[in-house]
Amino acid sequence: MSLCVKPEDEEDHDENTTDRRRIDVTDMHAAGVQEYVRDSVTTDHVSLKHRAGRTYLVLEE
């Protein structure tokens, strides 16, 4: 399954914050998200964000 990566909105980002990536996981089951994080993500700082009917996995690097 391919995941859609979107940049964080400008309003959520300033020069003092860490870099963030949002990955659209709306159509994935929780187990699939967990497996993706375990196998493919190099950071421990992850969260889920719900916005406009979509769910995003937020990676802070």
DRENTI-661700 format. One line per 5 residues: number of its first residue (from 1); their letters; for each residue x, y, z of N, C-alpha, C. Coordinates in steps of 0.1 Angstrom, whole numbers. Layout:
N
NUM> A> X Y Z X Y Z X Y Z ~ ... $
end
This chain:
61
1> MSLCV> 8 -12 0 0 0 0 9 12 0 ~ 6 22 -9 14 34 -9 8 44 0 ~ 16 52 6 12 63 15 14 76 9 ~ 5 85 11 6 99 6 13 108 16 ~ 24 114 12 31 122 22 28 137 18 $
6> KPEDE> 24 145 28 21 159 25 29 167 35 ~ 34 179 30 42 188 40 32 194 50 ~ 37 197 61 29 204 72 25 218 66 ~ 14 222 71 9 236 67 19 246 72 ~ 20 257 65 29 268 70 25 273 83 $
11> EDHDE> 12 274 86 8 279 99 12 271 111 ~ 15 258 109 19 249 119 35 248 120 ~ 42 256 112 56 254 111 63 268 113 ~ 72 268 122 81 280 123 95 276 124 ~ 104 285 125 119 282 125 123 275 137 $
16> NTTDR> 115 275 148 119 269 161 114 255 163 ~ 106 250 154 100 237 155 108 226 147 ~ 106 214 150 112 203 143 106 201 129 ~ 112 194 121 107 191 108 96 180 110 ~ 85 182 102 74 173 103 69 168 90 $
21> RRIDV> 65 156 89 59 150 77 46 145 81 ~ 36 146 72 23 140 74 21 130 63 ~ 16 118 68 13 107 59 -1 104 60 ~ -9 104 49 -23 101 49 -25 86 52 ~ -31 83 63 -33 69 67 -48 66 69 $
26> TDMHA> -57 75 63 -71 74 65 -76 60 61 ~ -72 54 51 -77 41 46 -70 29 52 ~ -61 31 61 -53 20 67 -59 16 81 ~ -59 3 84 -63 -2 97 -51 1 107 ~ -55 2 120 -45 5 130 -33 -4 130 $
31> AGVQE> -35 -17 127 -24 -27 126 -15 -23 115 ~ -20 -19 104 -12 -15 92 -3 -2 95 ~ -9 7 103 -2 19 107 9 15 116 ~ 6 7 126 16 2 136 28 -5 129 ~ 24 -14 119 35 -21 112 43 -12 104 $
36> YVRDS> 37 -2 97 45 8 89 55 16 98 ~ 50 20 110 59 27 119 70 19 124 ~ 67 6 128 77 -3 132 88 -6 122 ~ 84 -8 109 93 -12 99 99 -1 91 ~ 93 11 90 97 21 80 101 35 86 $
41> VTTDH> 98 37 99 100 50 104 112 50 113 ~ 121 60 112 133 61 119 132 70 131 ~ 121 75 135 119 83 147 109 77 156 ~ 110 80 169 101 76 179 90 86 181 ~ 91 98 175 82 109 177 71 109 166 $
46> VSLKH> 61 101 168 50 100 159 36 103 166 ~ 27 108 158 13 110 164 3 109 152 ~ -9 108 156 -20 108 146 -27 121 147 ~ -31 127 136 -38 140 135 -50 138 126 ~ -62 142 131 -74 141 122 -77 155 118 $
51> RAGRT> -78 157 104 -81 170 99 -89 169 86 ~ -101 176 86 -109 176 74 -113 162 69 ~ -117 153 78 -122 140 74 -111 130 71 ~ -98 134 72 -87 126 69 -79 123 82 ~ -71 112 82 -63 109 94 -48 109 88 $
56> YLVLE> -39 116 95 -25 117 91 -16 111 103 ~ -6 104 98 4 100 107 15 111 107 ~ 18 118 118 27 129 118 40 124 124 ~ 51 126 116 64 122 119 72 134 122 ~ 78 135 134 87 146 138 101 142 137 $
61> E> 109 149 130 123 144 128 132 155 133 $
end
